[in-house]
Amino acid sequence: MAELLGGSARPIPAYDSYGVVDPVADEKDLKRSIEQGFRGIKIKGGDGDAANDARVVKAVRGIIGPDVALMIDFNQSLDPAEAIRRIARLAPYDLHWVEEPVAQENLQGHAQVRSASPISIQSGENWWFPRGFAEAISAGASDFIMPDLMKVGGVTGFMRVAAQAEAASIPMSSHLFAEASAHMLAVTPTAHWLEVLDLGRAILAEPIEIVDGAVTARGPGLGLCWDETAVAKYRL
């Protein structure tokens, strides 16, 4: 796909995407991600009060060390005032970004949080089609953007948003669909991070590989090659 779009496959920095974590119960998994070569780890926040967020972030930072990017995703769970308060409390832990701190449609709220935040704001997985990104960029809603390949309108929509990101000098990452997104980010001028939520590994003939902290697109089309024997196990 990358070649059909006028580019070529290239390594894209990748981060391992977690949900809510327990630093004690999940310590081995977090360490395994680092051993696999991931240069970034994302966790979910908002599962409790600000003190709990700070406790978890501090513990995860201690596990992964100072040289791995650490992101936190609030999944639209806060209002602007609370988001600003929590971000200030998390600032000492060198977060790479805070994702979706407020409702995705609240572009003014995003901009308000961004203007007060010492940490970069990431958003976009729930903005629909290129127009949604044009409105968000115009509002100054986030420092970074991360379109979802499905919600943005497929390959065509993704490329149109990539052009907007280039024009506005905004780093652009991906949401889910790691195999296909690796192709898309390879032809994105401001490519930033590839999100890896490795849901398809069990049924893929060639699961994604982390090499030197990055994923390089491969295979025909969207890079998905099914393991037919594995797929057959789940056939109804």
C-alpha positions in Angstrom: 0.0 0.0 0.0 2.8 2.5 0.9 4.3 2.1 -2.6 0.9 2.5 -4.3 0.6 5.8 -2.4 3.9 7.0 -3.8 6.2 6.2 -0.9 7.9 3.1 0.6 7.8 1.2 3.8 9.9 2.7 6.5 10.3 2.2 10.3 7.8 4.0 12.4 8.4 4.4 16.1 5.9 2.3 18.0 4.4 2.3 21.5 2.6 -0.5 23.3 -0.9 0.4 24.2 -2.3 -0.7 27.6 -5.6 -0.1 29.4 -5.9 0.6 33.1 -2.8 -0.9 34.7 -1.9 -2.1 38.2 1.8 -1.3 38.5 2.3 -4.4 40.8 0.2 -6.9 38.9 1.3 -5.7 35.5 5.0 -5.0 36.2 6.1 -8.1 34.3 4.1 -7.2 31.2 5.4 -3.6 31.3 9.0 -4.8 31.5 8.3 -7.3 28.7 7.2 -4.4 26.5 10.5 -2.7 27.1 12.4 -5.9 26.4 10.5 -6.3 23.1 12.0 -2.9 22.1 9.0 -0.6 22.5 10.1 3.0 22.9 6.8 4.2 24.3 4.1 2.9 26.7 0.5 4.2 26.9 -1.8 3.7 29.9 -5.3 4.7 30.8 -6.1 7.3 33.4 -9.2 8.5 35.1 -9.9 5.2 36.9 -10.2 6.9 40.2 -9.2 10.2 41.6 -6.2 12.4 40.9 -4.1 10.8 43.6 -4.6 7.4 42.1 -3.5 8.7 38.6 -0.4 10.2 40.2 0.4 7.0 42.1 0.0 4.8 38.9 2.0 7.2 36.7 4.8 7.5 39.2 5.0 3.7 39.6 5.0 3.0 35.8 7.6 5.7 35.2 9.8 3.9 37.8 9.3 0.6 36.0 10.0 1.7 32.4 12.8 4.2 33.3 13.4 7.8 32.1 14.2 7.1 28.5 10.9 5.5 27.4 8.0 7.8 26.3 5.0 7.5 28.7 1.6 8.6 27.5 -1.7 8.7 29.4 -5.2 8.5 27.9 -8.2 9.9 29.8 -10.7 8.7 27.2 -12.8 11.9 27.4 -13.5 11.3 31.1 -12.8 14.8 32.5 -14.1 18.3 32.3 -11.6 21.0 31.4 -11.1 22.3 34.9 -10.4 18.8 36.3 -8.2 17.9 33.3 -6.1 21.0 34.0 -5.8 20.1 37.7 -4.8 16.5 37.0 -2.3 17.3 34.3 -0.6 19.7 36.6 -0.3 17.0 39.2 1.2 14.6 36.6 3.7 17.0 35.1 6.7 15.9 37.3 6.6 12.4 35.6 7.7 13.6 32.1 4.6 12.5 30.2 4.9 12.6 26.4 1.3 13.4 25.9 -2.1 13.5 27.6 -4.8 12.0 25.3 -8.4 13.0 25.1 -8.7 14.7 28.4 -12.2 16.0 27.7 -15.1 15.0 25.4 -13.9 14.7 21.8 -16.6 17.1 20.5 -15.6 19.8 23.0 -13.0 21.5 20.8 -13.1 24.7 22.9 -12.5 22.6 26.0 -9.6 20.8 24.4 -8.1 24.2 23.4 -8.6 25.5 27.0 -6.8 22.5 28.5 -4.0 22.7 25.9 -3.3 26.4 26.7 -2.9 25.6 30.4 -1.1 22.3 30.1 2.7 21.8 30.5 2.2 18.5 28.7 1.3 18.1 25.0 -2.3 17.2 24.2 -3.2 14.3 21.9 -6.6 13.7 20.3 -8.3 12.6 17.1 -9.3 9.0 17.3 -12.9 10.0 17.6 -12.9 12.9 15.1 -14.8 11.8 12.0 -13.6 12.4 8.5 -11.2 15.2 7.3 -13.7 17.9 8.1 -13.6 16.9 11.8 -9.8 17.4 11.8 -10.1 20.7 9.9 -12.4 22.0 12.6 -10.2 20.7 15.4 -7.0 22.2 13.9 -8.7 25.5 13.4 -9.8 25.5 17.1 -6.2 24.7 18.2 -7.6 21.7 20.0 -4.4 19.6 20.3 -0.7 19.6 19.8 -0.8 16.2 18.1 -3.4 14.3 16.2 -4.1 10.6 15.8 -6.8 9.6 13.2 -8.5 6.3 13.3 -8.2 4.7 9.8 -11.8 3.6 9.8 -13.4 6.8 11.3 -11.4 9.2 9.2 -12.7 7.7 6.0 -10.2 5.0 5.1 -7.1 5.5 3.0 -8.4 8.6 1.2 -9.5 10.3 4.4 -6.3 9.5 6.2 -4.2 11.0 3.4 -6.3 14.2 3.4 -5.7 14.6 7.1 -2.0 13.9 6.6 -2.0 16.8 4.2 -3.7 19.0 6.9 -1.2 17.9 9.5 1.7 18.8 7.2 0.3 22.2 6.4 -0.2 22.9 10.1 3.1 21.2 11.2 1.3 18.9 13.5 2.8 15.5 14.4 0.4 12.7 13.4 0.1 9.3 14.9 -2.3 6.4 14.4 -5.1 4.7 16.3 -5.5 0.9 16.2 -5.1 -1.1 12.9 -1.4 -1.3 13.4 -0.6 -3.3 10.3 -2.5 -1.0 8.0 -1.5 2.2 9.8 2.2 1.3 9.4 1.6 1.7 5.6 -0.3 5.0 6.1 2.2 6.6 8.4 5.0 5.6 6.0 3.6 8.2 3.6 2.6 10.8 6.3 5.0 13.7 6.2 4.6 14.4 10.0 4.5 10.8 11.1 4.9 10.5 14.8 3.9 7.3 16.6 2.3 4.0 15.6 -0.1 2.6 18.3 0.3 -1.1 18.8 -2.6 -2.9 20.3 -1.8 -6.4 19.0 -5.3 -7.8 18.7 -4.8 -9.8 15.5 -1.6 -11.8 16.3 -3.4 -15.1 17.0 -4.9 -15.2 13.4 -2.2 -13.5 11.3 0.4 -15.4 9.3 2.9 -12.6 9.8 2.2 -10.6 13.0 3.8 -7.2 13.4 7.4 -7.2 14.6 9.1 -4.6 16.8 12.6 -3.9 15.5 14.7 -1.3 17.2 11.5 0.2 18.7 9.8 0.6 15.3 7.4 -1.2 13.0 7.9 -1.3 9.3 5.0 -2.0 7.0 5.0 -5.2 5.0 2.9 -7.4 2.8 0.4 -6.6 0.1 -2.5 -4.3 0.5 -3.1 -3.3 4.1 -0.4 -5.8 5.3 -2.8 -8.4 6.6 -2.2 -12.0 5.8 -4.5 -14.5 7.5 -3.3 -17.7 9.1 -6.1 -19.8 7.7 -5.5 -22.7 10.1 -5.8 -20.3 13.1 -8.9 -18.6 11.6 -10.5 -22.0 11.1 -10.4 -22.6 14.9 -12.8 -19.7 15.4 -15.1 -20.6 12.5 -18.7 -21.1 13.7 
